[in-house]
Structures are given as C-alpha cells and as structure tokens.
C-alpha cells in the first residue's frame, strides 16, 4: 500500500514555524527564577538556592541547574533592555544630512542624555528639562557614591576572607 507523500516545507517556512513556537522550558523551577534572583541578591550560593528550591518545590535541583537557568534569565533580561534602549535611541537620532559635525555632536549628546533619562524615568514623568537634568546629575553622583561604597565593601569582604583563611591555616 503506497504512502501519501507529505509536502516538505521550505527552510523559510520551517524557520517561521519554529519562531512562532513558545520556548521550551528547560528546568522545572523556571517559573521561580525571580526567587533565584532575589536569593542571589541576598548572597545565597547556588548550592543553597538549589537546596531551598528542592525543599520548597519537592523536586531535584542541582546548583549547576540553578546557575545555568539564572544565567539564561540574566542574558534574556539584558537582551530585552538593549532592544528597548536601541529602539528609543533610534527614535532620537537626528538626520545626518541636515546637520554639520558640531550640531551632530550636540544632537548626539542630547540623545545620550535623553536616552539615559528615558531609561531612568521609564514611567515618563518629566518635570522640566532643567529639573530632569539636575535629577539625572544627582543620580549619577549617587551612583558613583554607591559604586565607591560597593567597591569598599568588596575590598572589606575580600580582606575578611583573607583574614579567615590566614587564621584557619595558622590553626593547622
């Protein structure tokens, strides 16, 4: 009995079909990835997070699975943020043929500031350009201070670990 031949789709048709499909879930705990993010922010190790998820969800979870799922999630978040930034910047870019180089530099600086403001104030609440720029500059100063504090804290933690390691090795 002859079998009916199926029509083979073109590569473009098959690619279009695949792109329309929802991504397969890689790990059982993917719905809880924001929990992983929160625990990471609280300095939980991947092993402790895996242990927590296994206990709370009643499934086997390894630290490697937690790490990989979290990295995939972070990469996706970064791609989404970059796409949103690129889209906003495209809307702000001036026409090169109309502007000389000085005007282009000014327009690019303005576009950069506006891109920053759009990122920092996604809800679109604008008080006035001078207030926005002052707020942006203040935020930059605060971030710099936070970066310095974070650096100091990292150095403090590294020094504390070194002291603990030295103390442990001297006991041996």
Backbone as a printed PyTorch tensor [residue, N CA C, xyz], in Angstrom:
tensor([[[ 0.8460, -1.1710,  0.0000],
         [ 0.0000,  0.0000,  0.0000],
         [ 0.8940,  1.2380,  0.0000]],

        [[ 0.7860,  2.0940, -1.0020],
         [ 1.6520,  3.2740, -1.0870],
         [ 1.2570,  4.3110, -0.0370]],

        [[ 2.2830,  4.9590,  0.4820],
         [ 2.0400,  6.0070,  1.4770],
         [ 1.9850,  7.3530,  0.7760]],

        [[ 1.1380,  8.2140,  1.2730],
         [ 0.9860,  9.5390,  0.6840],
         [ 2.2180, 10.3700,  1.0270]],

        [[ 2.7330, 11.0420, -0.0030],
         [ 3.8970, 11.8880,  0.2270],
         [ 3.4530, 13.1880,  0.8650]],

        [[ 4.1930, 13.5680,  1.8840],
         [ 3.9260, 14.8550,  2.5230],
         [ 4.7600, 15.9070,  1.8290]],

        [[ 4.1850, 17.0730,  1.7400],
         [ 4.9170, 18.1780,  1.1300],
         [ 5.9480, 18.6840,  2.1410]],

        [[ 7.1770, 18.7750,  1.7080],
         [ 8.2590, 19.2230,  2.5630],
         [ 8.2760, 20.7530,  2.5710]],

        [[ 8.2770, 21.3570,  3.7620],
         [ 8.2850, 22.8320,  3.8130],
         [ 9.6530, 23.3890,  3.4130]],

        [[ 9.6440, 24.6070,  2.9430],
         [10.9050, 25.2650,  2.6090],
         [11.6140, 25.6230,  3.9090]],

        [[12.9150, 25.8840,  3.8510],
         [13.6240, 26.2910,  5.0680],
         [13.0060, 27.5430,  5.6980]],

        [[12.5760, 28.4900,  4.8870],
         [11.9700, 29.7170,  5.3950],
         [10.6500, 29.4160,  6.1130]],

        [[ 9.8440, 28.5180,  5.5470],
         [ 8.5700, 28.1550,  6.1700],
         [ 8.7970, 27.4580,  7.5130]],

        [[ 9.7660, 26.5590,  7.5270],
         [10.0590, 25.8280,  8.7520],
         [10.6200, 26.7710,  9.8210]],

        [[11.4960, 27.6840,  9.4240],
         [12.0430, 28.6580, 10.3620],
         [10.9350, 29.5430, 10.9170]],

        [[10.0290, 29.9690, 10.0690],
         [ 8.9070, 30.7910, 10.5040],
         [ 8.0400, 30.0320, 11.5100]],

        [[ 7.8230, 28.7590, 11.2460],
         [ 7.0270, 27.9350, 12.1570],
         [ 7.7130, 27.8060, 13.5130]],

        [[ 9.0080, 27.5710, 13.4990],
         [ 9.7620, 27.4110, 14.7400],
         [ 9.7840, 28.7130, 15.5310]],

        [[ 9.9500, 29.8310, 14.8370],
         [ 9.9810, 31.1220, 15.5290],
         [ 8.6450, 31.4210, 16.2070]],

        [[ 7.5690, 30.8840, 15.6770],
         [ 6.2550, 31.1120, 16.2540],
         [ 5.9700, 30.2580, 17.4800]],

        [[ 6.7990, 29.2450, 17.7190],
         [ 6.5840, 28.3590, 18.8610],
         [ 7.1040, 28.9970, 20.1480]],

        [[ 6.4400, 28.6610, 21.2320],
         [ 6.8690, 29.1160, 22.5520],
         [ 8.1320, 28.3450, 22.9310]],

        [[ 9.0590, 29.0150, 23.6070],
         [10.2990, 28.3700, 24.0310],
         [ 9.9970, 27.2250, 24.9970]],

        [[10.7370, 26.1540, 24.8360],
         [10.5710, 25.0050, 25.7240],
         [11.1320, 25.3430, 27.0990]],

        [[10.4910, 24.8410, 28.1170],
         [11.0060, 25.0470, 29.4700],
         [12.2120, 24.1470, 29.6550]],

        [[13.2680, 24.7180, 30.1700],
         [14.4950, 23.9670, 30.3690],
         [14.5100, 23.2860, 31.7300]],

        [[14.0150, 23.9760, 32.7390],
         [14.0560, 23.4610, 34.0980],
         [12.6720, 23.5780, 34.7370]],

        [[12.3820, 22.6460, 35.6310],
         [11.0760, 22.6320, 36.2910],
         [10.8210, 23.8770, 37.1290]],

        [[11.8700, 24.5120, 37.6010],
         [11.7180, 25.6440, 38.5120],
         [11.7640, 26.9930, 37.7910]],

        [[11.7050, 27.0170, 36.4610],
         [11.8160, 28.2750, 35.7150],
         [10.7960, 29.3240, 36.1340]],

        [[ 9.6180, 28.8930, 36.5320],
         [ 8.6080, 29.8620, 36.9700],
         [ 9.0540, 30.5980, 38.2330]],

        [[10.0640, 30.0680, 38.9140],
         [10.5420, 30.6380, 40.1730],
         [11.8880, 31.3550, 40.0120]],

        [[12.2490, 31.7140, 38.7790],
         [13.5720, 32.2880, 38.5300],
         [13.7520, 33.6300, 39.2340]],

        [[12.6750, 34.3700, 39.4310],
         [12.8110, 35.6360, 40.1590],
         [13.1070, 35.3820, 41.6360]],

        [[12.7000, 34.2420, 42.1410],
         [13.0700, 33.8500, 43.5040],
         [14.5890, 33.6230, 43.5500]],

        [[15.1050, 32.9670, 42.5100],
         [16.5530, 32.7460, 42.4120],
         [17.2720, 34.0980, 42.3840]],

        [[16.7440, 35.0240, 41.5940],
         [17.3450, 36.3540, 41.5020],
         [17.3710, 37.0340, 42.8710]],

        [[16.2740, 36.9590, 43.5760],
         [16.2000, 37.5960, 44.8980],
         [17.1800, 36.9550, 45.8690]],

        [[17.2730, 35.6350, 45.8440],
         [18.2180, 34.9510, 46.7350],
         [19.6620, 35.2700, 46.3500]],

        [[19.9320, 35.4010, 45.0570],
         [21.2670, 35.7890, 44.6140],
         [21.6230, 37.1670, 45.1420]],

        [[20.6710, 38.0660, 45.0900],
         [20.8980, 39.4240, 45.5880],
         [21.1770, 39.4280, 47.0980]],

        [[20.7120, 38.3900, 47.7700],
         [20.9390, 38.2800, 49.2180],
         [22.1570, 37.4050, 49.5230]],

        [[23.0020, 37.2080, 48.5040],
         [24.2740, 36.4690, 48.6330],
         [24.1250, 34.9880, 48.9500]],

        [[23.0060, 34.3760, 48.5800],
         [22.8850, 32.9280, 48.7170],
         [23.7430, 32.2770, 47.6380]],

        [[24.3830, 31.1840, 47.9740],
         [25.1540, 30.4380, 46.9770],
         [24.1810, 29.6630, 46.0880]],

        [[24.6760, 29.2390, 44.9170],
         [23.8240, 28.4440, 44.0280],
         [23.4380, 27.1260, 44.6980]],

        [[24.3420, 26.5830, 45.4900],
         [24.0370, 25.3370, 46.2010],
         [22.9050, 25.5490, 47.2020]],

        [[22.9660, 26.6570, 47.9430],
         [21.9090, 26.9420, 48.9200],
         [20.5800, 27.2190, 48.2210]],

        [[20.6380, 27.8940, 47.0860],
         [19.4040, 28.1700, 46.3300],
         [18.8100, 26.8590, 45.8250]],

        [[19.6590, 25.9740, 45.3080],
         [19.1880, 24.6680, 44.8260],
         [18.5460, 23.8810, 45.9670]],

        [[19.1940, 23.9150, 47.1110],
         [18.6630, 23.2260, 48.2880],
         [17.3000, 23.8140, 48.6850]],

        [[17.2000, 25.1250, 48.6890],
         [15.9510, 25.8120, 49.0300],
         [14.8350, 25.4210, 48.0540]],

        [[15.1310, 25.4900, 46.7370],
         [14.1150, 25.1510, 45.7370],
         [13.6960, 23.6860, 45.8370]],

        [[14.6670, 22.8020, 46.0340],
         [14.3560, 21.3790, 46.1420],
         [13.4340, 21.1210, 47.3370]],

        [[13.7500, 21.7660, 48.4360],
         [12.9480, 21.5940, 49.6480],
         [11.5370, 22.1570, 49.4640]],

        [[11.4420, 23.3650, 48.9290],
         [10.1490, 24.0440, 48.8190],
         [ 9.2860, 23.5150, 47.6800]],

        [[ 9.9260, 23.0710, 46.5690],
         [ 9.1540, 22.6270, 45.3990],
         [ 9.0220, 21.1100, 45.3160]],

        [[ 9.8120, 20.4020, 46.1120],
         [ 9.7330, 18.9450, 46.1030],
         [10.2690, 18.3240, 44.8310]],

        [[11.2750, 18.9510, 44.2420],
         [11.8990, 18.4270, 43.0200],
         [13.4090, 18.3880, 43.2140]],

        [[14.0870, 17.5960, 42.3880],
         [15.5460, 17.5730, 42.4460],
         [16.0750, 18.7630, 41.6570]],

        [[16.9550, 19.5350, 42.2870],
         [17.5490, 20.7020, 41.6510],
         [19.0240, 20.7280, 42.0300]],

        [[19.8820, 20.8300, 41.0260],
         [21.3100, 20.9350, 41.3120],
         [21.7500, 22.3910, 41.2360]],

        [[22.8660, 22.6860, 41.8490],
         [23.3680, 24.0620, 41.7970],
         [23.7310, 24.4560, 40.3720]],

        [[24.1930, 23.5030, 39.5660],
         [24.5080, 23.7840, 38.1660],
         [23.2660, 24.1790, 37.3810]],

        [[22.1510, 23.5220, 37.6670],
         [20.8970, 23.8760, 37.0000],
         [20.4640, 25.2820, 37.3870]],

        [[20.5940, 25.5950, 38.6640],
         [20.2200, 26.9310, 39.1320],
         [21.0990, 27.9740, 38.4350]],

        [[22.4000, 27.7050, 38.4070],
         [23.3340, 28.6400, 37.7720],
         [22.9790, 28.8560, 36.3090]],

        [[22.7820, 27.7680, 35.5780],
         [22.5220, 27.8830, 34.1330],
         [21.1980, 28.5950, 33.8760]],

        [[20.1520, 28.2330, 34.5830],
         [18.8450, 28.8690, 34.3890],
         [18.9310, 30.3570, 34.7030]],

        [[19.6650, 30.7030, 35.7510],
         [19.8090, 32.1020, 36.1450],
         [20.5930, 32.8810, 35.0850]],

        [[21.6540, 32.2840, 34.5550],
         [22.4410, 32.9590, 33.5120],
         [21.6000, 33.1840, 32.2520]],

        [[20.8140, 32.2010, 31.8750],
         [19.9220, 32.3440, 30.7140],
         [18.9430, 33.4830, 30.9560]],

        [[18.3760, 33.5320, 32.1570],
         [17.4210, 34.5870, 32.5050],
         [18.0820, 35.9570, 32.4580]],

        [[19.2870, 36.0730, 33.0240],
         [20.0050, 37.3420, 33.0040],
         [20.3200, 37.7890, 31.5730]],

        [[20.7390, 36.8390, 30.7380],
         [21.0390, 37.1610, 29.3390],
         [19.7870, 37.6680, 28.6220]],

        [[18.6650, 37.0350, 28.8820],
         [17.4050, 37.4540, 28.2580],
         [17.0100, 38.8470, 28.7300]],

        [[17.1480, 39.1000, 30.0240],
         [16.8330, 40.4340, 30.5660],
         [17.7210, 41.4910, 29.9090]],

        [[18.9980, 41.1830, 29.7360],
         [19.9310, 42.1310, 29.1150],
         [19.5630, 42.3710, 27.6510]],

        [[19.2000, 41.3060, 26.9330],
         [18.7750, 41.4690, 25.5300],
         [17.5320, 42.3490, 25.4360]],

        [[16.5960, 42.1350, 26.3330],
         [15.3720, 42.9550, 26.3380],
         [15.6950, 44.4180, 26.6200]],

        [[16.5710, 44.6600, 27.5830],
         [16.9420, 46.0350, 27.9280],
         [17.6800, 46.7020, 26.7700]],

        [[18.5910, 45.9650, 26.1290],
         [19.3260, 46.5220, 24.9870],
         [18.3820, 46.8430, 23.8360]],

        [[17.4430, 45.9600, 23.5720],
         [16.4890, 46.1940, 22.4890],
         [15.6470, 47.4310, 22.7700]],

        [[15.2150, 47.5930, 23.9960],
         [14.4160, 48.7660, 24.3650],
         [15.2480, 50.0350, 24.2370]],

        [[16.5120, 49.9950, 24.6940],
         [17.3990, 51.1620, 24.5640],
         [17.6360, 51.5020, 23.1040]],

        [[17.9250, 50.4860, 22.2950],
         [18.1820, 50.7170, 20.8700],
         [16.9710, 51.3370, 20.1910]],

        [[15.8020, 50.8350, 20.5360],
         [14.5660, 51.3650, 19.9360],
         [14.3760, 52.8410, 20.3020]],

        [[14.6020, 53.1730, 21.5610],
         [14.4580, 54.5760, 21.9780],
         [15.5000, 55.4540, 21.3160]],

        [[16.7330, 54.9640, 21.2090],
         [17.7890, 55.7560, 20.5840],
         [17.5260, 55.9780, 19.0960]],

        [[16.9910, 54.9700, 18.4290],
         [16.6540, 55.1280, 17.0060],
         [15.6460, 56.2500, 16.8060]],

        [[14.7240, 56.3770, 17.7260],
         [13.7270, 57.4340, 17.6290],
         [14.3310, 58.8090, 17.8700]],

        [[15.4600, 58.8560, 18.5710],
         [16.0710, 60.1310, 18.9200],
         [17.1600, 60.5840, 17.9490]],

        [[17.6710, 59.6800, 17.0920],
         [18.7840, 60.0200, 16.2130],
         [18.3750, 61.0470, 15.1700]],

        [[19.1940, 62.0970, 15.0100],
         [18.9130, 63.1270, 14.0070],
         [19.3430, 62.6830, 12.6140]],

        [[18.8610, 63.3690, 11.6100],
         [19.2410, 63.0900, 10.2280],
         [20.6270, 63.6650,  9.9720]],

        [[21.5950, 62.8280,  9.5630],
         [22.9710, 63.2670,  9.3750],
         [23.1250, 64.2750,  8.2490]],

        [[22.3110, 64.1890,  7.2230],
         [22.4720, 65.0780,  6.0780],
         [22.1270, 66.5220,  6.3990]],

        [[21.3560, 66.7680,  7.4350],
         [20.9000, 68.1160,  7.7600],
         [21.8240, 68.8410,  8.7310]],

        [[22.7150, 68.1290,  9.3880],
         [23.4920, 68.7220, 10.4560],
         [24.9840, 68.6930, 10.1560]],

        [[25.6990, 69.7790, 10.5230],
         [27.1500, 69.7330, 10.3880],
         [27.7160, 69.0030, 11.6010]],

        [[29.0240, 68.8300, 11.6610],
         [29.6240, 67.9780, 12.6930],
         [29.3950, 68.5150, 14.1060]],

        [[29.4660, 69.8600, 14.3040],
         [29.2150, 70.4080, 15.6430],
         [27.7850, 70.1500, 16.0720]],

        [[26.8620, 70.3690, 15.1800],
         [25.4560, 70.1290, 15.5030],
         [25.2200, 68.6490, 15.7720]],

        [[25.9070, 67.7870, 15.0090],
         [25.7760, 66.3400, 15.2280],
         [26.2540, 65.9720, 16.6330]],

        [[27.3820, 66.5440, 17.0540],
         [27.9220, 66.2430, 18.3800],
         [26.9350, 66.6740, 19.4570]],

        [[26.3650, 67.8560, 19.2790],
         [25.3820, 68.3520, 20.2430],
         [24.1570, 67.4450, 20.2510]],

        [[23.6620, 67.1050, 19.0760],
         [22.4840, 66.2370, 18.9910],
         [22.7620, 64.8640, 19.6130]],

        [[23.9610, 64.3360, 19.3920],
         [24.3020, 63.0320, 19.9780],
         [24.3640, 63.1180, 21.5030]],

        [[24.9150, 64.2200, 22.0070],
         [24.9690, 64.3990, 23.4610],
         [23.5590, 64.4910, 24.0360]],

        [[22.7060, 65.2460, 23.3680],
         [21.3160, 65.3710, 23.8180],
         [20.6160, 64.0180, 23.7570]],

        [[20.8410, 63.2920, 22.6520],
         [20.2230, 61.9700, 22.5210],
         [20.6980, 61.0430, 23.6340]],

        [[21.9960, 61.1390, 23.9900],
         [22.5280, 60.3160, 25.0720],
         [21.8760, 60.6540, 26.4020]],

        [[21.7390, 61.9550, 26.6770],
         [21.1000, 62.3860, 27.9220],
         [19.6390, 61.9520, 27.9310]],

        [[18.9510, 62.1610, 26.8220],
         [17.5470, 61.7700, 26.7630],
         [17.3860, 60.2530, 26.8660]],

        [[18.3100, 59.5050, 26.2450],
         [18.2750, 58.0470, 26.3730],
         [18.4480, 57.6240, 27.8170]],

        [[19.3740, 58.2730, 28.4910],
         [19.5990, 57.9940, 29.9130],
         [18.3510, 58.3120, 30.7270]],

        [[17.7690, 59.4810, 30.4610],
         [16.5810, 59.8870, 31.2120],
         [15.4180, 58.9370, 30.9490]],

        [[15.2850, 58.5160, 29.7020],
         [14.2160, 57.5850, 29.3530],
         [14.4020, 56.2750, 30.1050]],

        [[15.6560, 55.8450, 30.2220],
         [15.9500, 54.6040, 30.9460],
         [15.6790, 54.7730, 32.4370]],

        [[16.0920, 55.9150, 32.9860],
         [15.9630, 56.1380, 34.4160],
         [14.5490, 56.5250, 34.8430]],

        [[13.7920, 57.1170, 33.9380],
         [12.4200, 57.5290, 34.2410],
         [11.4650, 56.8690, 33.2470]],

        [[11.3820, 55.5230, 33.2690],
         [10.5640, 54.8320, 32.2660],
         [ 9.0830, 55.1680, 32.3490]],

        [[ 8.6410, 55.6340, 33.4970],
         [ 7.2240, 55.9720, 33.6290],
         [ 6.8830, 57.2600, 32.9050]],

        [[ 7.8980, 57.9840, 32.4040],
         [ 7.6620, 59.1710, 31.5940],
         [ 7.2760, 60.4040, 32.3740]],

        [[ 7.6160, 60.4750, 33.6510],
         [ 7.2750, 61.6460, 34.4550],
         [ 8.3900, 62.6750, 34.2810]],

        [[ 8.0990, 63.7420, 33.5460],
         [ 9.0920, 64.7790, 33.3030],
         [ 8.5850, 66.0940, 33.8790]],

        [[ 9.4240, 66.7590, 34.6620],
         [ 9.0380, 67.9870, 35.3210],
         [ 9.3940, 69.2050, 34.4850]],

        [[10.4600, 69.1330, 33.7730],
         [11.0190, 70.2230, 33.0060],
         [12.4620, 69.8730, 32.7570]],

        [[13.0080, 70.3190, 31.6410],
         [14.3520, 69.8950, 31.2700],
         [15.3910, 70.1940, 32.3420]],

        [[15.3450, 71.4070, 32.9340],
         [16.3580, 71.7410, 33.9380],
         [16.2490, 70.8390, 35.1590]],

        [[15.0350, 70.5560, 35.5850],
         [14.8360, 69.6920, 36.7530],
         [15.2760, 68.2690, 36.4270]],

        [[14.9680, 67.8250, 35.2100],
         [15.3460, 66.4720, 34.7990],
         [16.8640, 66.3320, 34.7720]],

        [[17.5330, 67.3210, 34.1850],
         [18.9860, 67.2440, 34.1160],
         [19.6040, 67.2980, 35.5110]],

        [[19.0700, 68.1290, 36.3820],
         [19.5740, 68.1850, 37.7550],
         [19.3620, 66.8450, 38.4500]],

        [[18.1890, 66.2580, 38.2500],
         [17.9000, 64.9540, 38.8560],
         [18.8340, 63.8890, 38.2870]],

        [[19.0840, 63.9590, 36.9730],
         [19.9810, 62.9830, 36.3430],
         [21.3920, 63.1230, 36.8960]],

        [[21.8710, 64.3500, 37.0140],
         [23.2120, 64.5650, 37.5480],
         [23.3060, 64.0900, 38.9970]],

        [[22.2800, 64.3530, 39.7780],
         [22.2600, 63.8890, 41.1600],
         [22.3040, 62.3670, 41.2070]],

        [[21.5490, 61.7470, 40.3230],
         [21.5220, 60.2890, 40.2850],
         [22.8910, 59.7210, 39.9170]],

        [[23.5690, 60.3910, 38.9840],
         [24.9170, 59.9630, 38.6150],
         [25.8390, 60.0670, 39.8200]],

        [[25.7420, 61.1730, 40.5620],
         [26.5700, 61.3450, 41.7520],
         [26.2630, 60.2640, 42.7850]],

        [[24.9860, 59.9570, 42.9690],
         [24.5920, 58.9150, 43.9170],
         [25.1330, 57.5660, 43.4670]],

        [[25.0370, 57.2920, 42.1710],
         [25.5510, 56.0130, 41.6620],
         [27.0560, 55.9040, 41.8600]],

        [[27.7520, 57.0000, 41.6010],
         [29.2020, 56.9800, 41.8150],
         [29.5070, 56.6970, 43.2790]],

        [[28.7820, 57.3540, 44.1780],
         [28.9780, 57.1160, 45.6050],
         [28.6630, 55.6590, 45.9450]],

        [[27.5830, 55.1280, 45.3730],
         [27.2230, 53.7250, 45.6030],
         [28.2970, 52.7900, 45.0680]],

        [[28.8580, 53.1240, 43.9030],
         [29.9250, 52.2970, 43.3300],
         [31.1470, 52.2960, 44.2500]],

        [[31.4870, 53.4850, 44.7670],
         [32.6250, 53.5690, 45.6960],
         [32.3520, 52.7370, 46.9420]],

        [[31.1350, 52.8580, 47.4860],
         [30.7830, 52.0890, 48.6840],
         [30.8100, 50.5880, 48.3970]],

        [[30.3020, 50.1990, 47.2350],
         [30.3060, 48.7760, 46.8640],
         [31.7360, 48.2710, 46.7410]],

        [[32.5980, 49.0820, 46.1290],
         [33.9970, 48.7060, 45.9850],
         [34.6460, 48.5520, 47.3530]],

        [[34.3860, 49.5060, 48.2500],
         [34.9340, 49.4220, 49.6070],
         [34.4330, 48.1690, 50.3280]],

        [[33.1390, 47.8680, 50.1470],
         [32.5590, 46.6820, 50.7900],
         [33.1750, 45.4090, 50.2230]],

        [[33.3580, 45.3630, 48.8950],
         [34.0010, 44.1940, 48.2840],
         [35.4210, 44.0140, 48.8160]],

        [[36.1430, 45.1220, 48.9440],
         [37.5040, 45.0440, 49.4780],
         [37.4900, 44.5750, 50.9330]],

        [[36.5100, 45.0680, 51.7050],
         [36.3870, 44.6510, 53.0900],
         [36.1100, 43.1520, 53.1880]],

        [[35.1830, 42.6610, 52.3310],
         [34.8580, 41.2280, 52.3500],
         [36.0650, 40.3900, 51.9450]],

        [[36.7960, 40.8510, 50.9300],
         [37.9780, 40.1150, 50.4860],
         [39.0240, 40.0730, 51.5930]],

        [[39.1980, 41.1950, 52.2820],
         [40.1550, 41.2360, 53.3880],
         [39.7070, 40.3080, 54.5190]],

        [[38.4030, 40.3000, 54.8050],
         [37.8780, 39.4320, 55.8600],
         [38.0910, 37.9620, 55.4980]],

        [[37.8660, 37.6010, 54.2330],
         [38.0880, 36.2110, 53.8030],
         [39.5570, 35.8400, 53.9310]],

        [[40.4200, 36.7770, 53.5560],
         [41.8560, 36.5340, 53.6720],
         [42.2390, 36.3230, 55.1250]],

        [[41.6980, 37.1530, 56.0190],
         [41.9880, 37.0050, 57.4460],
         [41.4990, 35.6720, 57.9780]],

        [[40.2990, 35.2260, 57.5350],
         [39.7540, 33.9380, 57.9720],
         [40.6390, 32.8140, 57.4570]],

        [[41.0370, 32.9160, 56.1790],
         [41.9240, 31.8770, 55.5880],
         [43.2510, 31.8240, 56.3130]],

        [[43.8100, 32.9720, 56.6190],
         [45.0860, 33.0150, 57.3490],
         [44.9440, 32.4260, 58.7390]],

        [[43.8290, 32.7500, 59.4020],
         [43.5800, 32.2210, 60.7480],
         [43.4090, 30.7160, 60.7010]],

        [[42.6720, 30.2080, 59.6940],
         [42.4640, 28.7640, 59.5620],
         [43.7820, 28.0530, 59.2830]],

        [[44.6100, 28.6340, 58.4230],
         [45.8770, 27.9650, 58.0850],
         [46.8560, 28.0040, 59.2570]],

        [[46.7630, 29.0290, 60.0910],
         [47.6670, 29.0920, 61.2560],
         [47.2560, 28.0990, 62.3420]],

        [[45.9680, 27.7150, 62.3670],
         [45.4790, 26.7280, 63.3450],
         [45.9460, 25.3250, 62.9920]],

        [[46.1610, 25.1020, 61.6790],
         [46.5210, 23.7470, 61.2200],
         [47.8900, 23.3260, 61.6040]]])
